[in-house]
Amino acid sequence: MASKKKMTLYFSEEVINETKQEALRQDRSLSWIMEVAWKIARERLQTMPGVDDFVDDFEDAA
């Protein structure tokens, strides 16, 4: 089992409320909902350009 660490994250009130509603609907904890959401989104996020991609483009233009 992976170790657990406490972390503070800041979300808009709307995101928090929607996440709470989904946790209630699924009878799951907020932590579980966020972890599953991350696992689902991770692959898609990895296809998005990172800040280094923009820096490289800027340096090439100079």
N, C-alpha and C positions, 0 to 999 in steps of 0.2 A: 504494500500500500504506500502511496506517495505521502511524503510528509506534508503537513498543513502549516501554513504561515498566515498570520493576520496581516491584512493590508487595507488601507483606506483608499477608496475610489470615489470620485465625485461625478454624479450624474444629474441631469436635469430632473426636476420634479415629475415631469411627464414620463420620462423613461423609468423612474423608480416606481411610479404608480402602475404603469403597464406591466412591469416585471413582477410586482406584487400580485397583480390580478392573475397573471399567468401561473405564478407559483401556487396560488390558491386553487386555480382551475385544475392544475395537475397534482395537487396535494404534495408538493415538493418544496424544498427550502430555496430561498433566494440564491444561495451559493450554488446549489445544484443547477438552477436555471441559468445562471451566468456562466458556469463552467460548460454546460452543454451548448449554449449560444456561442461561446468562444470556439469550441471544437467544430461547430458547423460553419462559422464565419472564417476561421483561420485560413483555409485553402483559398477562399475568394480574396481575402486581404493580401495574401502573398502575391497575387497577380497585379496589384496596384503599384504604381511607381512610388518609390521612396524618395526621401529628401535628397539622397545622394544622386539620384537620377536627374533631378533638376539642377544640382550643382554642376554635374558633368556637362549638361547642355549649356549652361551659362558660361563655363570655362571654354568650351569649344567655340562659342560665338565671339569670344574676346580676341 
